[in-house]
Amino acid sequence: MKRFVSILLAAVLSVCLAGCGANGGKSALKDDGTFRIVTSFYPMYIDVINIAGGIDGVEVVNMTKPQTGCLHDYQLTPEDMKALESADAFVINGSGMESFMEKVTGAQKDLKVIDASKTDTINLLMDGDEPNPHVWMSVTYAMAQVKAITSQLCEADPAHEQAYKKNALDYVMKLDKLRADMHAGLDWLPNKDIVTFHEAFPYFAKEFQLNIVSVIEREPGTEPTPQELEETIEKIHALPHKALFAEPQYSPAAAETIARETGAKLYQLDPVVTGEANEQAKDAYIHAMRKNMEVLQEALQ
């Protein structure tokens, strides 16, 4: 069965990447012959170092600091613009995460932008009138993003097409195992109601059949109003099993207040937006998601 799944994954990825190099594009190599890929933030960096890391003639650079977090209100710096000036390709999450893209494309009209969410296999969830951009928190969609990035990289840099495709297949197979393990670890949980810190987890909840009862802070750093706090506390009081989930990147002050008022226990779920920019980052997403699984098992049993 494992061999059959591996063969099937290889076939699916080959179909998804069939367009690689189809345009006969020429790599926009720098003077030293290096194809330079810049990523917008940490989740994209993890994907790209798995796809392109270690390939001779390819360099991967993360534009923002790996401790930046989500880019909801991020303001570009002169250093960011300088990094993009020397880029052959800029890999973004898309779906509205990088709100600064108009400024980027205005200044760098010839920059090849690779949108990881540009694929028909991702169905965006809405957060009010805006799409929720946290698509990588679904393992299925994380796999789709890897495939989308790889396909677009092949078009931009056909010289390294085979290496990109091989690396991408290896990583997609790891993600497929992660998805299977997480379903085995979470699908049976008797309690499915969770209260999260901000809107990073709807895709995660949908994939693993969890019910987000309330969100403490719609946007990180924006404290809930007294009315919002009261409404959240009422919802938690009504739950038979009380668990709150803060995030390691942000202050847990509001969550701690709610926990005190309701008697709920406070845990952490990681949206995988911060980490270290080194070789170990290749497995950062997998490690963080497995840790999230373990936390949910403890909290929801």
C-alpha positions in Angstrom: 0.0 0.0 0.0 2.8 2.4 0.9 4.5 1.7 -2.5 1.1 2.3 -4.3 0.7 5.7 -2.4 4.2 6.7 -3.4 3.6 5.9 -7.0 0.3 7.7 -7.0 1.8 10.8 -5.5 4.6 10.8 -8.0 2.1 10.6 -10.8 -0.1 13.4 -9.4 2.9 15.6 -8.9 4.1 14.9 -12.4 0.8 16.0 -13.8 0.7 19.1 -11.7 4.2 20.0 -12.9 3.7 19.1 -16.5 3.8 22.7 -17.5 7.3 23.2 -16.2 9.4 24.8 -18.8 6.5 24.7 -21.3 7.0 28.4 -22.1 10.6 27.7 -23.0 11.5 30.6 -20.7 15.1 31.6 -20.1 16.4 31.8 -16.5 17.1 35.4 -15.5 20.5 34.5 -14.0 22.7 37.1 -12.3 26.2 37.8 -13.5 27.6 35.0 -11.3 25.2 32.5 -12.9 23.1 32.1 -9.7 19.4 32.0 -9.8 18.3 34.0 -6.7 14.9 33.2 -5.1 13.6 35.6 -2.4 10.7 34.4 -0.2 8.2 36.8 1.5 8.1 35.2 5.0 8.8 32.0 6.9 6.2 29.6 5.6 7.3 30.3 2.0 10.9 30.0 3.1 10.3 26.5 4.4 8.7 25.5 1.2 11.3 26.9 -1.1 14.3 25.5 0.8 12.7 22.1 0.5 12.2 22.7 -3.3 15.4 24.6 -4.2 17.7 24.3 -1.2 21.1 22.6 -1.9 20.8 22.9 -5.7 24.0 24.2 -7.3 23.4 27.6 -8.9 20.3 28.4 -6.9 20.2 30.7 -3.8 17.3 31.1 -1.4 16.9 34.2 0.7 14.1 35.1 3.1 13.1 38.8 2.7 11.7 39.4 6.2 13.3 38.3 9.4 12.3 34.7 10.2 10.8 36.0 13.5 8.5 38.5 11.8 5.3 36.5 11.9 2.3 37.1 9.6 2.6 40.0 7.2 -0.9 41.5 7.8 0.3 45.1 8.3 4.0 44.7 7.3 5.8 47.7 6.0 8.5 47.2 3.5 12.0 48.4 4.5 14.8 49.8 2.3 16.6 46.5 2.9 13.6 44.5 1.6 13.5 46.5 -1.6 17.2 46.1 -2.0 16.8 42.3 -1.6 14.2 42.3 -4.3 16.3 44.3 -6.7 18.7 41.4 -7.0 16.0 38.7 -7.1 15.2 36.5 -10.1 12.0 35.3 -8.5 9.9 36.4 -5.5 7.8 33.7 -3.8 4.7 34.9 -2.0 1.9 33.2 -0.1 -0.7 35.3 -2.0 -4.4 35.5 -1.1 -3.8 39.0 0.4 -1.1 38.1 2.9 1.4 40.4 1.3 -0.5 43.6 1.3 2.5 45.5 0.1 2.7 43.8 -3.4 1.5 46.9 -5.3 4.5 48.8 -4.0 6.8 45.9 -5.0 5.5 45.5 -8.5 5.4 49.2 -9.0 9.1 49.4 -8.2 10.2 46.1 -9.8 8.1 45.8 -13.0 10.1 42.9 -14.4 10.2 40.9 -11.1 9.0 37.3 -11.5 6.3 36.9 -8.8 5.5 33.3 -7.8 2.2 33.0 -6.0 1.9 29.9 -3.9 -1.8 30.1 -3.7 -2.3 30.4 -7.5 -3.9 27.0 -8.0 -7.4 25.7 -8.6 -7.0 23.1 -5.8 -7.1 25.8 -3.0 -10.6 27.0 -2.1 -10.2 30.1 -0.1 -12.2 30.7 3.1 -13.5 34.2 3.8 -12.8 36.3 6.9 -15.5 38.9 6.5 -15.1 40.4 3.1 -11.5 39.3 2.8 -10.0 35.9 1.9 -8.2 34.3 4.8 -4.6 33.9 3.6 -3.4 31.3 6.2 -3.8 28.4 3.7 -0.6 26.6 4.6 -2.2 25.6 7.9 -4.1 22.9 6.0 -1.6 20.2 5.2 -3.4 19.4 2.0 -3.1 23.1 0.9 0.5 23.2 2.0 1.1 20.3 -0.5 -0.8 22.3 -3.1 1.4 25.3 -2.5 4.6 23.3 -2.9 3.3 22.1 -6.2 2.3 25.6 -7.3 5.6 27.0 -6.4 7.5 24.3 -8.1 5.5 24.6 -11.4 6.1 28.4 -11.5 9.8 28.0 -10.6 10.3 25.6 -13.5 8.9 28.2 -15.8 11.1 30.8 -14.4 14.2 28.7 -14.2 14.0 25.6 -16.6 17.7 24.9 -16.2 17.0 23.5 -12.7 13.6 21.9 -13.6 14.5 18.3 -12.8 16.1 19.1 -9.5 13.1 21.2 -8.4 10.7 18.5 -9.3 12.7 15.8 -7.5 13.0 17.8 -4.3 9.3 18.8 -4.5 8.2 15.2 -4.8 10.3 14.2 -1.8 8.8 17.0 0.3 5.2 16.3 -0.8 5.6 12.7 0.2 6.7 13.8 3.7 3.7 16.1 3.9 1.4 13.3 2.8 2.7 11.1 5.7 2.3 14.1 8.1 -1.4 14.5 6.9 -2.1 10.8 7.4 -0.5 10.8 10.9 -2.4 13.9 11.9 -5.7 12.4 10.8 -5.0 9.3 12.7 -4.1 11.3 15.8 -6.9 13.8 15.7 -10.0 12.4 14.0 -11.0 10.3 17.0 -10.8 13.1 19.6 -14.1 13.2 21.5 -14.1 17.0 21.9 -13.8 19.3 18.8 -14.6 22.8 20.1 -11.6 25.2 20.3 -11.1 28.9 21.0 -8.1 30.3 19.1 -6.0 33.4 19.4 -6.4 34.8 15.9 -7.7 33.9 12.5 -4.8 31.6 11.6 -6.5 28.3 12.1 -9.7 28.0 10.0 -8.0 25.9 7.3 -6.5 23.7 10.0 -9.8 23.3 11.7 -11.6 22.5 8.5 -9.1 19.8 7.6 -9.2 18.1 11.0 -12.9 18.6 11.7 -12.5 21.0 14.6 -15.0 23.7 15.5 -13.7 27.2 16.2 -16.2 28.5 18.7 -14.5 31.9 19.1 -11.4 33.9 18.2 -9.8 36.1 20.9 -8.1 38.6 18.7 -9.1 38.9 15.0 -5.9 40.7 14.3 -2.8 40.1 16.4 -2.0 43.1 18.6 -5.6 44.4 18.6 -6.9 43.7 22.1 -10.5 42.5 22.2 -13.1 45.0 23.4 -14.8 44.5 26.8 -17.9 43.3 24.9 -15.9 40.9 22.8 -14.3 39.5 25.9 -17.6 39.1 27.6 -19.0 37.3 24.6 -16.0 35.0 24.4 -16.3 34.2 28.1 -20.0 33.3 27.8 -19.3 31.0 24.9 -16.6 29.2 26.8 -18.8 28.9 29.9 -21.3 27.0 27.7 -18.7 24.5 26.6 -18.5 21.1 28.3 -14.8 21.0 27.7 -12.9 24.2 28.1 -9.6 24.8 26.2 -8.0 28.0 25.0 -5.2 28.2 22.5 -2.7 31.1 22.4 0.2 31.4 19.9 3.9 31.5 20.8 4.4 34.6 18.6 2.1 36.9 20.5 1.4 38.0 24.1 -1.1 35.7 25.8 -2.4 38.4 28.1 -6.0 38.4 26.7 -6.1 34.6 26.6 -4.8 34.5 30.2 -7.6 36.9 31.3 -10.2 34.7 29.7 -8.7 31.5 31.2 -8.9 33.0 34.7 -12.5 34.1 34.2 -13.7 30.7 32.8 -11.4 28.2 34.4 -10.3 27.0 31.0 -6.8 25.6 30.5 -4.5 27.5 28.2 -2.4 25.8 25.5 -0.4 26.9 22.5 -0.9 26.3 18.8 1.8 27.3 16.4 0.8 28.9 13.1 4.4 28.2 11.9 5.2 31.8 11.0 8.4 32.1 12.9 11.6 30.1 13.3 15.2 29.8 12.3 16.5 30.4 8.8 19.0 27.5 8.6 19.2 24.0 7.3 17.0 22.7 10.1 14.1 24.9 8.8 13.4 22.3 6.2 11.5 20.2 8.7 10.2 23.2 10.7 6.6 22.9 9.4 6.4 19.2 10.0 7.8 19.5 13.5 5.5 22.3 14.4 2.4 20.6 13.0 3.2 17.4 14.9 3.6 19.4 18.1 0.2 21.0 17.4 -1.3 17.5 17.1 0.2 16.5 20.4 -1.1 19.7 22.1 -4.6 19.1 20.7 -4.6 15.4 21.9 -3.7 16.6 25.4 -6.3 19.4 25.4 -9.3 17.7 23.8 -9.3 14.2 25.2 
